[in-house]
Amino acid sequence: MRVRDWQDIIEDVMDSNADPGGWRAVGGDRANGIGEDLYIGHPSSGVYQLKTYAKNPFEVQGVGTRVARRIDEDIDPLFPEDGTGLFGVQQAPEDEDDAEEKAKNLETVLETHADAPTTPRAMLEDVLDAVDSPAYGPMEFDQYDRPERMDSLTDTFEEAEELLDTEFEDVIEEDVERGFY
């Protein structure tokens, strides 16, 4: 298991070539200390675990790793089919032409949903598809605590949890100065 910067893990997710709408996620507060834990999974791409914290409003620090090569029957129930919300991973347009094409696609989707009965989830999925999002899906996230699924995933991947916690604490120590000035 190789611990890397959290952005490298997101790059793996974006480069996975998995069905973009097949991803699911569970996240919430870290069990010990500042920051958040997040598990992102896809049946054919596996499960990734991230530990992050917002250093400031413009910068996020963290670490992550791939904890499973696929989602098996034991792990599958720990990911939501319908979450408390949706998440999406977005990549920047490659060039001006790509940006214009994505903008046109987005405009068409918004016009279509404005003229027809729809649901918020259907609209968001169509928006993410229009801007060519490489990963999106249902997410269960608790901003103030940890979902039960999160504790079950942590127990399932206990070895990875310990390793990531150690690495993450090193990142925090480098970035966070404690004390008063």
GUGU-227873 format. One record per residue: residue in one letter; x, y, z of N, C-alpha, C in turn; residue number from 1; chain. Coordinates in steps of 0.02 Angstrom, whole numbers. Example, Ala and Ser with C-alpha at 12.3 -4.5 7.8 and 13.67 -1.06 7.14 Angstrom:
2
<'A',<660,-284,390>,<615,-225,390>,<660,-165,390>,1,'A'>
<'S',<642,-112,354>,<684,-53,357>,<645,2,394>,2,'A'>
//
This chain:
181
<'M',<43,-59,0>,<0,0,0>,<45,62,0>,1,'A'>
<'R',<32,106,-48>,<73,165,-55>,<33,227,-37>,2,'A'>
<'V',<56,265,12>,<23,327,32>,<50,383,-11>,3,'A'>
<'R',<4,422,-39>,<23,477,-83>,<-18,539,-66>,4,'A'>
<'D',<-1,594,-99>,<-39,655,-91>,<-111,643,-114>,5,'A'>
<'W',<-159,673,-81>,<-229,662,-96>,<-247,679,-168>,6,'A'>
<'Q',<-213,729,-197>,<-227,748,-266>,<-205,694,-315>,7,'A'>
<'D',<-153,657,-298>,<-132,601,-341>,<-186,547,-342>,8,'A'>
<'I',<-219,537,-286>,<-273,487,-283>,<-331,510,-327>,9,'A'>
<'I',<-348,574,-323>,<-402,601,-366>,<-383,593,-440>,10,'A'>
<'E',<-320,602,-456>,<-297,591,-525>,<-308,518,-546>,11,'A'>
<'D',<-295,471,-501>,<-307,400,-515>,<-381,389,-530>,12,'A'>
<'V',<-424,420,-490>,<-496,413,-500>,<-515,441,-569>,13,'A'>
<'M',<-489,500,-586>,<-505,531,-651>,<-479,490,-710>,14,'A'>
<'D',<-422,457,-701>,<-390,420,-755>,<-413,347,-758>,15,'A'>
<'S',<-459,327,-716>,<-477,256,-710>,<-516,229,-769>,16,'A'>
<'N',<-547,271,-809>,<-589,250,-865>,<-649,207,-843>,17,'A'>
<'A',<-667,212,-780>,<-726,177,-755>,<-788,217,-774>,18,'A'>
<'D',<-846,184,-773>,<-909,218,-786>,<-915,277,-738>,19,'A'>
<'P',<-917,339,-764>,<-917,398,-720>,<-973,399,-668>,20,'A'>
<'G',<-1032,373,-686>,<-1089,375,-639>,<-1090,317,-590>,21,'A'>
<'G',<-1041,274,-591>,<-1041,215,-548>,<-1004,223,-482>,22,'A'>
<'W',<-979,283,-469>,<-942,295,-407>,<-989,307,-349>,23,'A'>
<'R',<-967,291,-288>,<-1004,305,-227>,<-954,326,-174>,24,'A'>
<'A',<-977,365,-125>,<-931,392,-75>,<-964,396,-7>,25,'A'>
<'V',<-921,392,44>,<-942,401,114>,<-889,445,146>,26,'A'>
<'G',<-911,496,183>,<-863,540,215>,<-890,573,277>,27,'A'>
<'G',<-844,601,316>,<-862,637,377>,<-799,657,415>,28,'A'>
<'D',<-809,680,476>,<-754,700,518>,<-706,643,531>,29,'A'>
<'R',<-643,660,541>,<-594,610,563>,<-612,588,633>,30,'A'>
<'A',<-597,526,648>,<-611,500,715>,<-567,534,768>,31,'A'>
<'N',<-505,550,749>,<-458,580,796>,<-424,640,764>,32,'A'>
<'G',<-440,700,787>,<-406,759,762>,<-444,797,709>,33,'A'>
<'I',<-408,846,680>,<-440,890,631>,<-443,855,563>,34,'A'>
<'G',<-490,878,522>,<-494,854,453>,<-552,808,441>,35,'A'>
<'E',<-553,780,380>,<-606,737,358>,<-577,672,330>,36,'A'>
<'D',<-618,620,334>,<-603,556,302>,<-652,547,245>,37,'A'>
<'L',<-629,517,191>,<-673,504,134>,<-653,438,102>,38,'A'>
<'Y',<-703,396,89>,<-694,335,51>,<-731,344,-15>,39,'A'>
<'I',<-697,331,-70>,<-727,335,-137>,<-721,265,-168>,40,'A'>
<'G',<-776,238,-193>,<-773,171,-221>,<-809,163,-286>,41,'A'>
<'H',<-784,117,-326>,<-815,98,-390>,<-806,23,-398>,42,'A'>
<'P',<-858,-13,-420>,<-852,-86,-425>,<-791,-111,-465>,43,'A'>
<'S',<-774,-77,-519>,<-718,-101,-560>,<-651,-68,-544>,44,'A'>
<'S',<-652,-12,-507>,<-590,24,-493>,<-566,17,-422>,45,'A'>
<'G',<-609,-8,-378>,<-588,-19,-309>,<-609,37,-262>,46,'A'>
<'V',<-575,38,-205>,<-591,86,-152>,<-529,127,-135>,47,'A'>
<'Y',<-539,192,-130>,<-486,239,-111>,<-505,273,-46>,48,'A'>
<'Q',<-455,283,-3>,<-467,319,59>,<-425,383,59>,49,'A'>
<'L',<-458,439,79>,<-424,503,83>,<-432,532,153>,50,'A'>
<'K',<-380,566,176>,<-383,605,237>,<-361,676,218>,51,'A'>
<'T',<-405,724,229>,<-390,793,209>,<-409,842,263>,52,'A'>
<'Y',<-382,903,257>,<-405,959,298>,<-393,1023,258>,53,'A'>
<'A',<-434,1072,272>,<-427,1136,238>,<-377,1179,277>,54,'A'>
<'K',<-319,1187,248>,<-267,1229,279>,<-291,1301,284>,55,'A'>
<'N',<-326,1323,232>,<-358,1388,230>,<-414,1382,177>,56,'A'>
<'P',<-453,1434,166>,<-508,1427,118>,<-487,1410,47>,57,'A'>
<'F',<-424,1418,31>,<-401,1408,-37>,<-355,1348,-47>,58,'A'>
<'E',<-339,1313,8>,<-290,1259,4>,<-310,1200,48>,59,'A'>
<'V',<-310,1142,18>,<-325,1080,53>,<-263,1036,53>,60,'A'>
<'Q',<-247,1008,110>,<-190,962,118>,<-217,893,135>,61,'A'>
<'G',<-180,842,117>,<-202,775,136>,<-162,720,103>,62,'A'>
<'V',<-181,659,122>,<-149,599,96>,<-204,548,78>,63,'A'>
<'G',<-184,498,41>,<-232,446,23>,<-198,385,-4>,64,'A'>
<'T',<-237,332,-13>,<-212,270,-42>,<-270,229,-69>,65,'A'>
<'R',<-253,181,-109>,<-303,133,-133>,<-304,76,-83>,66,'A'>
<'V',<-362,63,-54>,<-367,12,-1>,<-396,-54,-26>,67,'A'>
<'A',<-427,-55,-85>,<-454,-117,-114>,<-455,-112,-190>,68,'A'>
<'R',<-441,-166,-223>,<-440,-167,-297>,<-509,-170,-328>,69,'A'>
<'R',<-557,-194,-289>,<-626,-197,-313>,<-673,-196,-253>,70,'A'>
<'I',<-736,-184,-267>,<-786,-186,-214>,<-818,-255,-216>,71,'A'>
<'D',<-808,-294,-162>,<-837,-360,-159>,<-903,-359,-120>,72,'A'>
<'E',<-932,-417,-109>,<-998,-420,-76>,<-995,-398,-3>,73,'A'>
<'D',<-936,-400,28>,<-931,-377,98>,<-927,-300,102>,74,'A'>
<'I',<-896,-270,53>,<-886,-197,53>,<-945,-160,22>,75,'A'>
<'D',<-978,-191,-27>,<-1032,-158,-63>,<-1086,-126,-19>,76,'A'>
<'P',<-1110,-161,33>,<-1163,-129,75>,<-1139,-68,114>,77,'A'>
<'L',<-1073,-58,118>,<-1047,-1,156>,<-1048,64,116>,78,'A'>
<'F',<-1063,59,51>,<-1069,118,9>,<-1142,130,-8>,79,'A'>
<'P',<-1163,193,-9>,<-1234,208,-20>,<-1256,199,-92>,80,'A'>
<'E',<-1316,174,-101>,<-1348,174,-167>,<-1379,242,-180>,81,'A'>
<'D',<-1409,270,-128>,<-1437,337,-128>,<-1410,372,-66>,82,'A'>
<'G',<-1369,422,-75>,<-1339,456,-17>,<-1378,517,5>,83,'A'>
<'T',<-1348,553,51>,<-1378,615,74>,<-1366,670,24>,84,'A'>
<'G',<-1326,655,-26>,<-1311,703,-80>,<-1272,668,-135>,85,'A'>
<'L',<-1246,708,-181>,<-1205,683,-235>,<-1137,716,-232>,86,'A'>
<'F',<-1087,683,-258>,<-1021,713,-263>,<-999,707,-336>,87,'A'>
<'G',<-951,748,-355>,<-924,744,-422>,<-851,765,-421>,88,'A'>
<'V',<-812,734,-463>,<-742,752,-473>,<-739,786,-540>,89,'A'>
<'Q',<-710,844,-542>,<-708,884,-604>,<-637,898,-624>,90,'A'>
<'Q',<-625,896,-689>,<-560,916,-715>,<-568,976,-761>,91,'A'>
<'A',<-518,1017,-763>,<-521,1078,-803>,<-523,1061,-878>,92,'A'>
<'P',<-554,1105,-918>,<-554,1093,-990>,<-482,1093,-1017>,93,'A'>
<'E',<-472,1053,-1069>,<-405,1046,-1098>,<-381,1109,-1133>,94,'A'>
<'D',<-428,1143,-1167>,<-410,1204,-1204>,<-473,1245,-1214>,95,'A'>
<'E',<-468,1299,-1251>,<-525,1344,-1261>,<-582,1310,-1298>,96,'A'>
<'D',<-566,1270,-1348>,<-618,1235,-1386>,<-657,1186,-1341>,97,'A'>
<'D',<-620,1150,-1299>,<-652,1103,-1252>,<-697,1141,-1203>,98,'A'>
<'A',<-673,1198,-1179>,<-713,1239,-1132>,<-778,1263,-1166>,99,'A'>
<'E',<-773,1285,-1228>,<-833,1309,-1264>,<-882,1252,-1276>,100,'A'>
<'E',<-857,1193,-1293>,<-901,1135,-1304>,<-937,1116,-1239>,101,'A'>
<'K',<-900,1114,-1183>,<-931,1097,-1119>,<-983,1150,-1099>,102,'A'>
<'A',<-968,1213,-1113>,<-1016,1266,-1098>,<-1080,1259,-1139>,103,'A'>
<'K',<-1074,1242,-1203>,<-1133,1231,-1245>,<-1173,1171,-1220>,104,'A'>
<'N',<-1139,1117,-1203>,<-1173,1058,-1176>,<-1210,1074,-1111>,105,'A'>
<'L',<-1178,1112,-1069>,<-1208,1132,-1005>,<-1270,1176,-1017>,106,'A'>
<'E',<-1264,1223,-1064>,<-1321,1267,-1080>,<-1380,1226,-1105>,107,'A'>
<'T',<-1368,1177,-1147>,<-1421,1133,-1173>,<-1455,1095,-1117>,108,'A'>
<'V',<-1415,1068,-1071>,<-1443,1030,-1015>,<-1486,1075,-971>,109,'A'>
<'L',<-1463,1135,-956>,<-1501,1181,-914>,<-1566,1202,-948>,110,'A'>
<'E',<-1564,1215,-1013>,<-1625,1233,-1050>,<-1674,1174,-1050>,111,'A'>
<'T',<-1649,1115,-1060>,<-1692,1055,-1061>,<-1726,1045,-994>,112,'A'>
<'H',<-1688,1050,-940>,<-1716,1040,-873>,<-1762,1098,-853>,113,'A'>
<'A',<-1751,1157,-880>,<-1796,1213,-864>,<-1864,1203,-897>,114,'A'>
<'D',<-1866,1168,-953>,<-1928,1159,-991>,<-1965,1095,-974>,115,'A'>
<'A',<-1935,1050,-936>,<-1966,985,-924>,<-1967,970,-849>,116,'A'>
<'P',<-2015,929,-827>,<-2014,909,-757>,<-1952,866,-743>,117,'A'>
<'T',<-1920,879,-687>,<-1858,844,-672>,<-1849,839,-597>,118,'A'>
<'T',<-1797,804,-577>,<-1778,800,-506>,<-1709,831,-498>,119,'A'>
<'P',<-1693,854,-439>,<-1627,883,-429>,<-1571,833,-445>,120,'A'>
<'R',<-1581,770,-427>,<-1529,720,-441>,<-1520,710,-516>,121,'A'>
<'A',<-1575,705,-553>,<-1570,696,-626>,<-1535,755,-658>,122,'A'>
<'M',<-1551,814,-635>,<-1519,874,-663>,<-1444,874,-649>,123,'A'>
<'L',<-1425,859,-587>,<-1354,859,-570>,<-1317,806,-609>,124,'A'>
<'E',<-1345,747,-616>,<-1312,695,-655>,<-1303,717,-728>,125,'A'>
<'D',<-1354,749,-756>,<-1348,773,-825>,<-1296,829,-831>,126,'A'>
<'V',<-1292,873,-781>,<-1242,926,-781>,<-1172,896,-778>,127,'A'>
<'L',<-1161,848,-733>,<-1095,817,-728>,<-1076,779,-792>,128,'A'>
<'D',<-1126,748,-822>,<-1114,714,-886>,<-1097,765,-941>,129,'A'>
<'A',<-1132,822,-942>,<-1121,873,-993>,<-1051,904,-989>,130,'A'>
<'V',<-1025,911,-930>,<-958,940,-922>,<-904,886,-920>,131,'A'>
<'D',<-925,824,-937>,<-879,768,-944>,<-842,753,-879>,132,'A'>
<'S',<-880,750,-824>,<-851,733,-759>,<-829,660,-760>,133,'A'>
<'P',<-767,646,-738>,<-742,577,-740>,<-768,533,-684>,134,'A'>
<'A',<-799,563,-632>,<-824,523,-575>,<-877,562,-538>,135,'A'>
<'Y',<-934,530,-527>,<-986,559,-486>,<-1034,505,-462>,136,'A'>
<'G',<-1071,521,-411>,<-1120,472,-386>,<-1147,492,-318>,137,'A'>
<'P',<-1185,446,-288>,<-1214,460,-222>,<-1161,463,-168>,138,'A'>
<'M',<-1174,504,-119>,<-1127,513,-64>,<-1164,520,1>,139,'A'>
<'E',<-1139,487,52>,<-1164,498,120>,<-1108,535,156>,140,'A'>
<'F',<-1122,597,175>,<-1071,639,208>,<-1102,674,267>,141,'A'>
<'D',<-1066,674,323>,<-1088,709,383>,<-1034,760,401>,142,'A'>
<'Q',<-1052,824,397>,<-1005,878,410>,<-985,884,483>,143,'A'>
<'Y',<-1026,857,527>,<-1016,867,599>,<-998,803,637>,144,'A'>
<'D',<-1002,746,604>,<-990,683,638>,<-966,632,586>,145,'A'>
<'R',<-975,569,601>,<-956,515,556>,<-1016,469,544>,146,'A'>
<'P',<-1033,457,481>,<-1087,409,468>,<-1068,339,493>,147,'A'>
<'E',<-1118,299,510>,<-1104,231,533>,<-1064,192,482>,148,'A'>
<'R',<-1080,203,418>,<-1043,168,365>,<-968,184,368>,149,'A'>
<'M',<-953,245,388>,<-883,266,392>,<-845,225,444>,150,'A'>
<'D',<-877,215,501>,<-845,174,553>,<-835,102,529>,151,'A'>
<'S',<-884,76,493>,<-877,8,467>,<-821,3,415>,152,'A'>
<'L',<-815,53,372>,<-760,54,323>,<-693,60,358>,153,'A'>
<'T',<-690,101,410>,<-628,110,449>,<-607,44,480>,154,'A'>
<'D',<-656,7,508>,<-641,-58,538>,<-618,-108,484>,155,'A'>
<'T',<-649,-105,426>,<-632,-151,371>,<-561,-140,347>,156,'A'>
<'F',<-541,-77,343>,<-474,-59,319>,<-431,-32,375>,157,'A'>
<'E',<-429,-68,430>,<-395,-45,491>,<-321,-32,480>,158,'A'>
<'E',<-287,-76,444>,<-215,-67,432>,<-202,-2,392>,159,'A'>
<'A',<-242,10,340>,<-235,71,301>,<-250,132,343>,160,'A'>
<'E',<-300,127,386>,<-319,183,430>,<-260,203,474>,161,'A'>
<'E',<-226,155,504>,<-170,170,548>,<-113,202,509>,162,'A'>
<'L',<-97,175,451>,<-43,202,410>,<-59,273,386>,163,'A'>
<'L',<-120,283,361>,<-139,350,337>,<-141,400,394>,164,'A'>
<'D',<-165,379,453>,<-166,425,510>,<-96,448,527>,165,'A'>
<'T',<-48,403,527>,<22,421,542>,<49,471,491>,166,'A'>
<'E',<38,456,427>,<62,500,374>,<26,568,376>,167,'A'>
<'F',<-38,566,390>,<-78,627,392>,<-56,671,450>,168,'A'>
<'E',<-42,642,507>,<-18,681,564>,<48,717,548>,169,'A'>
<'D',<90,684,508>,<153,717,486>,<138,778,442>,170,'A'>
<'V',<88,772,398>,<69,829,355>,<42,886,398>,171,'A'>
<'I',<1,870,446>,<-29,921,490>,<26,955,531>,172,'A'>
<'E',<72,916,558>,<126,946,599>,<168,995,558>,173,'A'>
<'E',<179,980,494>,<218,1024,452>,<181,1089,437>,174,'A'>
<'D',<114,1085,434>,<74,1142,413>,<42,1183,468>,175,'A'>
<'V',<29,1152,524>,<-9,1184,576>,<37,1202,634>,176,'A'>
<'E',<42,1265,647>,<82,1287,704>,<36,1295,764>,177,'A'>
<'R',<55,1266,819>,<13,1269,879>,<40,1322,925>,178,'A'>
<'G',<-5,1354,962>,<16,1403,1010>,<-13,1471,994>,179,'A'>
<'F',<5,1518,1036>,<-20,1586,1029>,<38,1634,1016>,180,'A'>
<'Y',<24,1686,979>,<76,1737,964>,<57,1802,995>,181,'A'>
//
